[in-house]
Amino acid sequence: MNKAGLLPKLRLGIKNGGRVTPTGPHKVKIVEDKLVKKLNTEGVEEFFVRYVFEENGQRMQYDCHMKAKVGNDPHYLVQALAEVEPGEELILEMKKAGVKSYIEVTRVALGQKETVEADDDGSPGEMTFQDEPNLE
């Protein structure tokens, strides 16, 4: 796969029927990101951001919608990772907010955790930053 330029996917959650089960925290280093065009779940071509992470010495990729489902704003994960520098260590963890899932991003060097607050209906709302003690 590596010779062909293909990378395994970073799996933050595993689908079990109609549910997604989080796989726990993943300590990764961000290597690079780039825009890619691919088909979404409805079969429509759209832009995604492909992040390349390194976890335990292995490079993996994670694709994220470039824009939020509603409106023209960037996807919350794209916003969260916009200021992260290549080589920076992160902890990525899928969390639940009601029936929805979201990805929590912790910047290890800054001790800063980015979370998405759930709206009253259980859907993710605005992102907030919280200072956390250094995880090292």
Secondary structure by P-SEA (a helix, b strand, c coil): ccccccccccccccccccbbbbcccccccccbbbbbbbbccccbbbbbbbbbbbcccbbbbbbbcccccccccccaaaaaaccccccbbbbbbbbbcccbbbbbbbbccccbbbbbbbcccccccbbbbbbbcccc
